[in-house]
Amino acid sequence: MKAGITVVGNTNLDIIVADTSELPAPGTETVVPTISIRLGGSAGNLAVRCAGLELTTQLVSRVGDDSSLLILEAELDRPRLESHLLRTAGTASGMTVAVEAPGRDRAFLSSLGPMSAMCPSDITEQMLDSSFLALAGYFLLPGMQGPALTELFRRAKAAGAKTVLDTGWPPQGWTKETRAEVLLTMDEVDLFLPNDDELHGLAGHTDTERAARELAVSTDTLVVVKMGARGAGVATALGEWFERSAAPVQVVDSTGAGDGFNAAFLVALDRGADTAHALAAAVEYATKMVSTVPEERDHVVLGAIPAAIVVS
């Protein structure tokens, strides 16, 4: 069966340290309210949310053969989700430690493991048989960067898929070389899904709307920008800008909300919504996610798309 979306990229376990504003000094210990383990990685989270919103989904990631794989496989055993976990024998899977606290941005420590060896040849023609081909976690996949991404996206387009890119934040920062590399790939990207900090880094300034418009017009790419509590915006290749505010809510947990937004936006498009209403649906969905404890997020649904806004 043709998949609605194939997601390529980083899937790993996340170790979440909650309500911790700073790490303890060397040689000391701090007791924190909770430490939890859950499915992580931009690609893994995106695939789970797409499948949970009833979009047929394939996930392709490189993993090791350590004990964490048992948890990954259990977490990915979901309806409408076909997982291709490509094992590299004798290695440990990648893993991320996320430190969270109210009023500050999350911080991450990540190991790549076999993700660093992922390359375009890992993606078969059958995996490309989708409406969307999304690559998530670009900067954690050195073998999929630059010309390798261009190669994969060209193959995807030839197979009839729309190409989707979520880069994440570069560990080396937005250097001149990093910006040039990402911009060179944009000719093959149909939908770009940064958050506003990532867009500012790529553009070299902090005017979100201007940066999105400039990038969309110059590359013929739909630029969809996540702006946290302020909502989100979309810039089109025609220079249009649509913005949607987020309703004020009590934030319970923001980890994975951006991946949920991406999933909702793509699912809404797949269901026939136009760009502006896909944006509205995605903001509403992500807002529900951040105000819902992770254990209950599978019950968060995408709002109905009225017939009046569905396009043929």
Secondary structure, DSSP 8 states (H G I E B T S, - for coil): --EEEEEEE--EEEEEE-S-SS---TT-----S-EEEEEESHHHHHHHHHHHTT--EEEEEEE-SSTHHHHHHHHT--TTEEEEEEE-TT----EEEEE--TTS--EEEEE-GGGGG--GGGS-TTTT-EEEEEEE-GGG-GGGSTHHHHHHHHHHHHTT-EEEEE----TT-S-HHHHHHHHHHGGG-SEE--BHHHHHHHHTS--HHHHHHHHHHHHT-EEEEE-GGG-EEEE-TTS-EEEE-------S--TTHHHHHHHHHHHHHHTTB-HHHHHHHHHHHHHHHHTS-GGGGGG-------GGGB--
